[in-house]
Amino acid sequence: MGLVDYFVRPKTIDRIRASWVGSTIERYVDWLSQHGYSPRNVWRRVPLLMRFGDFARSRGASRCADLPEHVDAFVAWWAAERQHLRQPRCRYEVEARNPVEQMLRLAVPGFEGRRSQNRSEPFQKQAPRFWEYLRRERGLSDVTIRAYCIQLGMFESYLKKLSLGRLQQVSPLVLSGFLADRSKKQGKKALKVTCAALRTFLRYAFRERLLRRDLAGAVESPRTYRLADLPRAITWDEVHRMLAVVDQRTPLGKRDYAILLLLVTYGLRAREVAALRLEDIDWDRALLHVGTRKAGHSTTYPLAKAVGDALVEYLRHARPKDGPRSVFLRALAPHGAMTFESVAERATHYLRKAGITASRPGSHTLRHTCVQRLVDADFSLKNIGDYVGHSAPQSTQVYAKVALRPLREVALGDVEELL
């Protein structure tokens, strides 16, 4: 499919082809078609790309190879033009950057764009072997390394903001300022991860003589207390309210309904749902296999009828046919596997859509709800921990604080029985 398959009016096609980037746009449209992008995506992207071509031309671009140096300026201009609208500025920046950089990756050899750069590991120039040290010497998992990458990326950005280009310029005062800045945007648990990543990096930098002294001691983690917080569960009536707002008539709704049932029925983590593959469902024996859990083991569950029915409805009538073997795929092309962030976001979306108030609503809200329902059914904490894949008994003990029935019996009973 080409331009003529998306645009009805010949004048529109002529105007696109008359643009000095018209051939590049047409090639990009062919690529979108081959990868299953919807017509709506094409209609939205082509006018934006023509604006980008005109913008770059006005700034002196004369050939396709000149376009990359104008991307950032165009993105800033596009967002500034829409600053009077209600959506956050970052949304318009993404709206402009994604199609422009996607087209340039096809048209300009070697172009990667900011999206690829964001995936790079921070401090590559100052400490190029640090990430290999985490993998080989420390033996950290890919999940932990990714978390460290995010936290240290924010620290690198903070240093750039202060115009500090060398690690030797880092001081306890700088570290204190960074952590104070992060504390405004993170909770205590997230800030502890930031501190752990920072201390690991600073010790490594001192060992490799990238720093004159060990600054790890200047990074103080916030004090937290085990069992201090209540699990953020919702009631079972609220679960039904959430499920009721899912439009199961649409492919997206069929997929999301199955995801929500998996989260709340088995207490799965978003990462475990995203990692499910077609072969993990044993239809003959009605079993669901969940591999590589956080604790390093695997679990097999009986496939509940409601969950099985939802999965069948999605797999037969909504799941794209051209994707990988993952159970849950992106609704929009290209149909790659869903990420765990996307799974968590869908839970957040429906909790908010149903008007349910929860602390930090997301996939873990449904995991906590599953555990709370088991607590209310008088299952032992050991059995509950095994069911949801807790790595240590301490992870389940917090739910003893909300075992309401036993606590009520203690409060109303004869105190002498406790002596």
Secondary structure, 3 states (H helix, E strand, C coil): CCHHHHCCCHHHHHHHHHCCCHHHHHHHHHHHHHCCCCHHHHHHHHHHHHHHHHHHHHCCCCCHHHHHHHHHHHHHHHHHHCCCCCCCHHHHHHHHHHHHHHHHHHHCCCCCHHHHHHCCCCCCCCCCCHHHHHHHHCCCCHHHHHHHHHHHHHHHHHHHHCCCCCHHHCCHHHHHHHHHHHHCCCCHHHHHHHHHHHHHHHHHHHHCCCCCCCCHHHCCCCCCCCCCCCCCCCCHHHHHHHHHCCCCCCHHHHHHHHHHHHHHHHCCCHHHHHCCEHHHEECCCCEEEECCCCCCCCEEEECCHHHHHHHHHHHHHCCCCCCCCECCECCCCCCCECCHHHHHHHHHHHHHHCCCCCCCCCHHHHHHHHHHHHHHCCCCHHHHHHHHCCCCCHHHHHHHHHCHHHHHHHHHCCHHHHC
